[in-house]
Amino acid sequence: MGTTKFIFASAAALSMLASGALADDMTGMVTRIDRLNGTISIQQTQKGTVGASAGALQEYKAKDAAMLDAVHAGDRVTYSATETNGTGTLTKLQKQ
């Protein structure tokens, strides 16, 4: 019985850590902006060695639609995002 509780507690802790992993600053390139719906698509760049392939393309809902006014498709950006129920929300966006 104690082992089962430990496994479930560990699984819950890991899922919270995984959802919080998006909170760190990431870098990427803006591929698409939909100002009417307040969404932005960003191709995440891989950190590490030279010649690394591009990361995943993610679409985020902007926390504040005004943050999308400072960037355009093709801009390199640093950003932070959170994920709730499978929906990514952009919390910080800064043009590099």
N, C-alpha and C positions, 0 to 999 in steps of 0.2 A: 504494500500500500504506500509506504513512504517513497519508494523508488518511482512509482507512477506519478506522484505529486511533483517530485523533483524533475522528471522529464517534462511534464506540462509547464512547470514554472520556467524551465530552461527554454522551451520553445517559445513561450510568451516573451521572454526577455530578448531572444534573438530576433523575433519579428519586430519588436520596438526598435532595436538597433538598426535593423535593415531599413525601416521607414525613415529613421533619422539620418541615414547616410546621405541623403540628398541635401541636407542642411549645410554641408560644407561648401565653400566656394569652388566652383567648377569653371572651366573655360570652354568656349565653343564658338561656332560661327552661326549667325542668324541666317536661316534659309528661307523663312517665310513669316510675314506678319499679317495678321487679320485684325485690324484696328476696330472694325465693327463688332466683332465678337470678343475682343480683348485677349486674343491668343497669339502665341509666338512659337515657332518651331526652331529648335537649336540643335545643330550637329555638334555633339560633344567631342572635343579633341582629347586624344590620349596623352597622358603624361608619361614621360619616360624617354626611351631611346629615340634617336633620329630615325625617321622613316616609318614610325609607327602608323598603323592604319587609323582611319577616323572611327570615332565611337558611335554610339547609338544616336539616332535621330529622335528627339523627344518633343512633344508639343505640350506647352504649359499655358495655363490660364494666368493672366497677370493679376497680381493682388490689387494693383492700382493701374488702370488703363493709361494714365499719363506717363508711366515709365516706358511705354512703347514709343513715345514721341521722339526720344533721343537716339533711336537706332534705326537702321535700315538693313534690308537683306544684303548679305555679304560682309557685314561688320563682324569683327571679332569682339567677343564680350566675355566678361567674368560675371557669374550669376550664382544665386543660391535659390533653392527650391525645396518645398516640402511636398510630401505625398500623403493624401488622405483618401481612403477608399478607392484607390487606383487612379485618382485624378491629381496631376502635378500642378502645384501653384507656385508661380514665380514670386519670390519675396524680395529679391535684390537683382538689379540688372545694371551693369556699368560697361560702357564702351571702352575698349582698350586703346 
